């Protein structure tokens, strides 16, 4: 790596390996609106800051004279062995960052053996993403419509197309107050919608026609609005309704957006298989506590009953070690590879994720950790300062 740079010259787009420069590099590559959408957060971005500060408050205590020459990053989640504990977090409308979009990222995820979590807000259909993912591991993220028929149609398509695990996002039943998007009057769905998940859903198409008298193609802006209303209705579901999903999805079921230990306990009571401790990367409730800050309490409450996954604010290999040490079994990565996608298409997304994997591997070795089980609670300590 050091002799040649991360990649040999002219073979891949140069995506910076400095996590503190990645956002600025993406800003240069992206349109102002696309950049605002990915880099922006809710409110004054206080929760985005809190996510990073939470990582700074936990420190690794490296161990010496251990044989960590060969590290083993393999991890088992829901009975499935993966090459590492990292996952591609679900990110919508990837075509606004690069024309490679979701099929491009799904294909490089398969090459890396890292699970690709496909968003309901994708700019390509479930079928197209599955084809690009091929034999790669893939999960499906649901923005949960109130219409049961549309929900069942999405679940059936996900099942038929080899998505093993269902991740239901709870924190985005309405879009947050996001100033960077509001100031740009930006509706991300309007661009690159042709083949989007919703537009390609036969049940949505039929219902849209019944309600409006029009085909989706007749007025894509109006149809985009209708689809957005379907998944971001402004009305939350109830805990009791989780039973409906449990009844209709026989694979692993995961609730994403859990922040409070009491909600984690409720999730367990509803019979789900996993939760993602997440505040949506600081994009929903601004002022919410840093995601990592809540992880230990939640693991203490339910860690032996359910698989706890984590996201929000992960930028480096040591961030992954900290989340794993505090009890997460898997770590979802959001913005970093999305910035890579904007900078250099799917090769850029691959470079960003590969860099994070290499950083995790190298950092584990230097900390004296040989395998994922070695990322244990005794390897980290909370400090008063946040340097
Ligand atoms: C997201 N996220 C998200 N989550 C989800 O469940 N469905 C989605 O469609 C999206 N879309 C989306 C778009 C963009 C541009 C971003 C940045 C994020 C949230 C995502 O899955 C994850 O929770 C956060 O990105 C994690 O935080 P970091 O890694 O970005 O700090």
Boltz pocket constraint, residues with backbone or C-beta under 6 A from the ligand:
constraints:
  - pocket:
      binder: B
      contacts: [[A, 37], [A, 38], [A, 39], [A, 40], [A, 89], [A, 90], [A, 91], [A, 92], [A, 119], [A, 120], [A, 121], [A, 122], [A, 141], [A, 169], [A, 256], [A, 278], [A, 279], [A, 280], [A, 281], [A, 282], [A, 283], [A, 311], [A, 312], [A, 313], [A, 314], [A, 332], [A, 333], [A, 334], [A, 335], [A, 336], [A, 338]]
      max_distance: 6.0
